[in-house]
């Protein structure tokens, strides 16, 4: 059973989990295609959630205070834990 959240997939691997992300890309001919980017192997579930949050926040380009970052981190963590869907 895989766990899907937005463009991330958490896949069980024994007692641990592997994390991957679907990213947009292009072929050599310029056609759009989706590819899978691995974000980690053999991680605990909570580590996968932490990695998703950090990856999401890393996409933002603004500079913020530590307090703002922690607030955003908490919001994303709560959102993920509330909306994780099992496939």
N, C-alpha and C positions, 0 to 999 in steps of 0.2 A: 504494500500500500504506500503510495507516495502522497506527500502533503504539498499542496499548491497554494501559494500566496502571490498574487499579482504575477510578475514574470519570474518568480523564484520557485524552485522545486526542492523539497527536502525529501531525500530518499533514504529509507532505512538500510543499514549495512551492518548486520549482526546487532550488537548492542549499541552501535553508534549510528551516525547519519552523514550523508554526503549532501552538499549544497551546490546547486547550479542555478544559472540565470540565463534566460532567453534574451539575446541581444540582437538588434537589427544590424544587418550587414549588407554587403553587396558582393555579387559574383564578379569574376574578371570581366564579364561582358556588361557590367553595370546594373544587372537585375537585382532587385531587393530579395533578401533571403534572411531567415531567422537562423541563428546559430546558438549553440549552447556553450556557455562559459562556466567552467568549474570554479567555484569559490572556496572549496575545501572538502576534505575527506576525513572520515573517522572522527567527527565532532559530536559532542553532546548536543541534545536538542536546544538547550538554552544558548549554547555557543552559536548555533545556526541562526537563532533569532537575533542575537547580538550582531552577528555579521551582516544580516539583512539590514538592520537599522543603520549600522555604520556605512554600508554601501549606499543606502538611500541618502543619508546625510552628506556623503562625500560628493554626490552629484550636484549639490547646491554650491554656488560660487560666492555667496555673501560672507562677510566677516561679522561674527556675532560675539556677544559676551558669553562667558562660561555658563552663567545662569540661563540664558536663552537656549544654549546648546543642550543643557541638561533637561530643560522643559520640553524641547522638541524630541529629545531621545525618549523621554517618558511617554509622550503622546504617541509616538510611533510604536513603542513597545506595547502599550495598551491596545492600540488599533490592531496590531498583528495578532496578539493573543485572543482578541475578541472575534477576529474574522478568519482565522485559519480554517481552510476547508480541506476535508479529507477526500481524496479521489479513490 
